[in-house]
Amino acid sequence: MGMLDGKVAIVTGSGHGIGRGHAMELAKHGAKIIVNDLGGSVTGEGSGRAADETVALIEAKGGEASPNFGDVSNHEQCGEMVQQAIDTYGRLDIVVNNAGIVRDAAIWNMTPENFDVVMAVHVRGTWSLSHFAAKYFREQAKAGAGINGRIINTTSGAGLGGNFGQTNYATAKAAIAGLTLTLAQELASSGVTVNCVGPAGLTRITATMPGAGEAFEPDDIPEGEFHRMDPKNSSPLVAWLASDEAQYVNGQVIRCLYDQIIWMKGWSERVVIASGDKPWDATKLGARMAAEVFNVSPTGINFPKA
Ligand SMILES: NC(=O)c1ccc[n+]([C@@H]2O[C@H](COP(=O)([O-])OP(=O)(O)OC[C@H]3O[C@@H](n4cnc5c(N)ncnc54)[C@H](O)[C@@H]3O)[C@@H](O)[C@H]2O)c1
């Protein structure tokens, strides 16, 4: 008996890398998978049939999967993905929004197009598929189907802490964390949880970083062996979040780096000062900010570096 037996999942961008690891892991535990992948380059150009490779890998291990070659930044094609899951396997339980591209450059060299395309794939893609999945989940909940729906989104260290040269990607990944928190509130009453993972691995995306080395695929590392940069290191976490056991986990951001699982704390209040029901005066604010908020000398000389 697999922990995901009888469940149906869509994993976007699962033709390569981390998504392929997720799709194979979910299938290993019994889920049937729609393997979505546009099959383009790491910067989002072109298209191809990478989804077929992941489907073949799943089928070779006795699992069930169907390819989908849609583009997550195309709203209608996200709707078609949900429909494909229903037409092929009769239902949908799990959505893993994983597809991604990079177009790095310092902001002064970044074109507006390279900002927009990255936002379209990561943010609009996550939003569009969640939109159609949410409609379906709500209909099921209203019909009394008693589903344990799942949306699992993908953020990154760049989105949570910033990264030089990635104003587009980091903005998109931060937005996905915000989207997750809101979706978690909107869908809780329908029995759906929405969480966000922050994976890691030496994939096509990270191989674009200078000195990173060559990308590899999750199936390059034999099952049971551990590699710190294996793209599938976070896949067991995704499978568990997708399972009924994790029904109590909602609106959380959880990173998985190397062999670690890290539960993230979001923006929270650090220090609060009050004006005492009077307007603030900018010329007098410095002394209080230094003494009461930042705990530095009035010139900020011992202000902690970012
Ligand atoms: N590799 C890391 O260390 C790391 C760290 C944090 C977050 N991430 C995130 O993990 C996710 C997977 O990235 P990866 O590192 O495995 O890279 P990858 O390039 O190996 O995989 C991304 C997949 O998404 C697909 N894709 C791209 N645009 C698409 C679109 N419009 N529609 C459908 N599919 C599309 C690509 O074809 C590719 O197969 C991304 O969201 C990425 O931002 C990766």
The ligand as an SDF file (V2000), in Angstrom:
LIG
                    3D

 44 48  0  0  0  0  0  0  0  0999 V2000
   18.0830   24.0120   -8.6010 N   0  0  0  0  0  0  0  0  0  0  0  0
   18.0050   24.6480   -7.4590 C   0  0  0  0  0  0  0  0  0  0  0  0
   18.9420   24.6700   -6.6370 O   0  0  0  0  0  0  0  0  0  0  0  0
   16.7470   25.3850   -7.1070 C   0  0  0  0  0  0  0  0  0  0  0  0
   16.7290   26.1040   -5.8970 C   0  0  0  0  0  0  0  0  0  0  0  0
   15.5570   26.7510   -5.5350 C   0  0  0  0  0  0  0  0  0  0  0  0
   14.4430   26.6660   -6.3540 C   0  0  0  0  0  0  0  0  0  0  0  0
   14.5020   25.9760   -7.5470 N   0  0  0  0  0  0  0  0  0  0  0  0
   13.2900   25.9070   -8.3560 C   0  0  0  0  0  0  0  0  0  0  0  0
   13.0180   24.5640   -8.6580 O   0  0  0  0  0  0  0  0  0  0  0  0
   12.2230   24.5050   -9.8390 C   0  0  0  0  0  0  0  0  0  0  0  0
   12.8160   23.4820  -10.7990 C   0  0  0  0  0  0  0  0  0  0  0  0
   14.0410   23.9820  -11.3180 O   0  0  0  0  0  0  0  0  0  0  0  0
   15.2940   23.0270  -11.6470 P   0  0  0  0  0  0  0  0  0  0  0  0
   16.4140   23.5560  -10.8480 O   0  0  0  0  0  0  0  0  0  0  0  0
   14.9080   21.6070  -11.5290 O   0  0  0  0  0  0  0  0  0  0  0  0
   15.5940   23.4370  -13.1750 O   0  0  0  0  0  0  0  0  0  0  0  0
   15.3420   22.5990  -14.5330 P   0  0  0  0  0  0  0  0  0  0  0  0
   15.6550   23.5140  -15.6550 O   0  0  0  0  0  0  0  0  0  0  0  0
   16.0860   21.3010  -14.4750 O   0  0  0  0  0  0  0  0  0  0  0  0
   13.7910   22.2710  -14.4950 O   0  0  0  0  0  0  0  0  0  0  0  0
   12.8080   23.2270  -14.7790 C   0  0  0  0  0  0  0  0  0  0  0  0
   11.8160   22.5950  -15.7160 C   0  0  0  0  0  0  0  0  0  0  0  0
   10.7480   23.5150  -15.9520 O   0  0  0  0  0  0  0  0  0  0  0  0
   10.4100   23.4260  -17.3190 C   0  0  0  0  0  0  0  0  0  0  0  0
    9.7390   24.6560  -17.7490 N   0  0  0  0  0  0  0  0  0  0  0  0
   10.2910   25.8830  -17.8960 C   0  0  0  0  0  0  0  0  0  0  0  0
    9.3840   26.7610  -18.3270 N   0  0  0  0  0  0  0  0  0  0  0  0
    8.2290   26.0850  -18.4540 C   0  0  0  0  0  0  0  0  0  0  0  0
    6.9200   26.4680  -18.8490 C   0  0  0  0  0  0  0  0  0  0  0  0
    6.6500   27.7220  -19.2350 N   0  0  0  0  0  0  0  0  0  0  0  0
    5.9530   25.5320  -18.8460 N   0  0  0  0  0  0  0  0  0  0  0  0
    6.2210   24.2590  -18.4740 C   0  0  0  0  0  0  0  0  0  0  0  0
    7.4450   23.8420  -18.1180 N   0  0  0  0  0  0  0  0  0  0  0  0
    8.4410   24.7370  -18.0910 C   0  0  0  0  0  0  0  0  0  0  0  0
   11.7450   23.2370  -18.0210 C   0  0  0  0  0  0  0  0  0  0  0  0
   11.5690   22.7110  -19.3420 O   0  0  0  0  0  0  0  0  0  0  0  0
   12.4530   22.2860  -17.0710 C   0  0  0  0  0  0  0  0  0  0  0  0
   12.2310   20.9390  -17.4090 O   0  0  0  0  0  0  0  0  0  0  0  0
   12.1790   25.9250  -10.3890 C   0  0  0  0  0  0  0  0  0  0  0  0
   10.9710   26.5410   -9.9860 O   0  0  0  0  0  0  0  0  0  0  0  0
   13.3460   26.5880   -9.6970 C   0  0  0  0  0  0  0  0  0  0  0  0
   13.1800   27.9720   -9.6250 O   0  0  0  0  0  0  0  0  0  0  0  0
   15.6380   25.3420   -7.9300 C   0  0  0  0  0  0  0  0  0  0  0  0
  1  2  1  0
  2  3  2  0
  2  4  1  0
  4  5  1  0
  4 44  2  0
  5  6  2  0
  6  7  1  0
  7  8  2  0
  8  9  1  0
  8 44  1  0
  9 10  1  0
  9 42  1  0
 10 11  1  0
 11 12  1  0
 11 40  1  0
 12 13  1  0
 13 14  1  0
 14 15  2  0
 14 16  1  0
 14 17  1  0
 17 18  1  0
 18 19  2  0
 18 20  1  0
 18 21  1  0
 21 22  1  0
 22 23  1  0
 23 24  1  0
 23 38  1  0
 24 25  1  0
 25 26  1  0
 25 36  1  0
 26 27  1  0
 26 35  1  0
 27 28  2  0
 28 29  1  0
 29 30  1  0
 29 35  2  0
 30 31  1  0
 30 32  2  0
 32 33  1  0
 33 34  2  0
 34 35  1  0
 36 37  1  0
 36 38  1  0
 38 39  1  0
 40 41  1  0
 40 42  1  0
 42 43  1  0
M  CHG  2   8   1  16  -1
M  END
$$$$
